[in-house]
């Protein structure tokens, strides 16, 4: 049976036009003006499958996720050269940190650098500090290190940015930052890697019904969760006890990602 989250609705497919997200963050909704399922961020590439009444039905390239988003958040497709490599950055009107800041971009936002000054990169949106960008094609190698960039980020159901993120959004950001393919929701992520054996290892994934966490070391995990309403580090045994006591049971899976890809 096809999954409507990643299988386009044939009744809504009238075109296949590439586009990119031109707002810092945009919701992917189940229906036009409906509930948020996930988000896309600046520079994400999507395929526009249908347009109607100011809404576009799209499929995100990074994970195949389908949803409705406001058409005004999309612009022409553009090949990116760099991605934001820090938790967040500002886009300035001029190559000067005292100039007007136009808007902010989350970690992993993609831009096309057209020119450089000593300290800034010129893009179609404005100027971004060079120190906040990394060239594409040079992924990181440690998902837990990427996830740590989001520490303190407010919890947001369906969130995918520094302004708000949920458990599966955090895991996806961590894995995609290391060029490891990763779907958008925790139930889909539970198929990643292989069943783990031999205790907890860095970058293992722990799953509960409707929740996922990333292991930092044998005693600690990192996860975005509603109990703390933030992305936090938490002792594994404390998390296991707390989650069981709140009625969500024991973990449903323990998956090993890195070793399975070597």
Buried (B, 14 or more C-beta within 10 A) or exposed (E): EEEEBBEBEEEEEEEEBEBBBBBBBBBBBEEBEEEBBBBBBBBBBBBBBBBEEEBBBBBBBBBBBBBBBBBEBBEEEBEBBBBBBBBBBBBBEEBEEEBEBEEBBBBBBBBBBEEEEEEBBBBEBBBBBBEBBBEBEEEBEBBBBBBBBBBEBBBBBBBBBBBBBBBBBBBBBBBBBBEBEBBBBBBBBBEBBEEBEEEBBBBBBBBBEEBBBBBBEEEBBBBBBEEBEBBBBBEBEEBBEBBEEEEBEEBBBBBBBBEEEE
